[in-house]
Amino acid sequence: MPEELIFEMDYKGDRHGFQYNLESASEQDVAHAAAQVSILVNEKAFLYSGIGHLPIDEFIKGISASSASEALKGISTPALRLAFKESVGELQKLTPAAESYFFFALFKKYSTPVLMEPEMFSGKLHMEKTHPKDRIALLARYKSWVAIKKMSIDPAVKDYEASGTLCAINETLVKKAFDFAQIDCAALDTEAKKLTKQKRKSYPAIAEAIASLPERKWNKLENAYLLHAVLREFKVRPYANREMLSKQYKDIKPPKPRGRMPKS
């Protein structure tokens, strides 16, 4: 398998195919490609997850605040829970998906990066378009990293199954974009633990933690990872992921706990 990153999707008229040649790429080039593809994958994973976006979008639209931390500090929890309830409808165990989408959309509103973004990297690899048919797939190899995630599409495939595969792909892309960004993740993880020490998950607690982020100390890449790490300490994932689906859909298995990590 050559050093490359390929993402392909052909599902219900959604057809996308991207191929990046990674043979002479730098690590930041790979991070750029992973971040670029993740934008689309994240969107489509939420689209087919089973939640309704409109109640959450309308809730966020009605927030009057100057920053994400200020917005979280002043949120009416009962009103947000009602938006989640309207979002999931009868699929009550999809509330984690509604919450993930809420955090994703909230930080997007305030232009506060919580993931790696392509614009953070100077290098840009040439991208070739491919023409996928009846599959969703990520095929990637770069140095010791190998990722192969594939799903064949037929008329029996359900939306949540497609979303589950997209979520698995997105988790990989999010992780590798951070891994190849050439930042000190361990030091930032330590900082995140300090900022969240003895804090239990609540919207005011999250607001307090992210309001105190030492922004002047870090560059844009480090700031994005630090915010991501702080949210992770609160068990918040502001992107499409398998865990958000797993309570509703028992055949969607969340990622295994950290430890001996697989290559992908």
C-alpha positions, 0 to 999 in steps of 0.5 A: 500500500503506497503512502497516501490518504484516501477518503471515499463516500457514496451514500444516498447521493452523497458522493465524495472522493479525495486522494492525497499522495503522502510519499514526500509529505511532512507530518504537518502536511498529513495533519493538514490533509486529515483536518481537511477531510475531517471537516466533511466526515464530521458533517456527514456523520452528524447528518446521518446520526438520527438527530435533528439539527434545527432545535440545537441550531435555533437554541445556539442562534438565540444565545447572546454572548461574546464568547463560548465561555460566556455562552456556557456560563449563562446557559439555561440548562432546562432550555438546552435539555428541551432542545436536546429532547426535540433533537432526538425525538423518540430516540432518547438515548441519542442525547450524547449525539445531540450534546456533541453536536451542540458543542461542535456548533457552539464553538463554530459560532464563536470561531473558537477552534477545538480541532485542528483546522487546515488553515493552521498549516502552511503546507498544502498537498495536492488533492486528486478527486476519486470516483467512489461507488457503493462504499464508505472508506478511509485508506491511509498509510504514512510511515508507521501509521496505517488506517483501513476502515471500509463499509460496503453500501447496499440497500439494507444499510441504515443511516446510523450504520453509515454514521457509525462508520463515518464516526470511526473514520472521523475519530482517526482523522481527529487523532492523527491531525493532532498527532502530526501537528508537531505540538507537545500533547503531553504537556498540554494534557497536563495543563488541561488536568490542572484547569479541570482539577476537582471540577465536575461536569457542568456547563458553568464548570466548563465555562470557568475552565475554558475562560481561564485558558492561557491563550497568550502562552500557546500558538493556534495549534496548541490552543486548539489542542488544549481546549480539546483536552479540557473538554475531554477531561469533562468527557465532552467530545465536540465532534462526531464519534461512535460513543455518542451513538452507542447507547442508542445503537447497540451494534455501534461499539465505542472505541476501546479505552486508551492503553495499547493503541492500535495503529489506526 
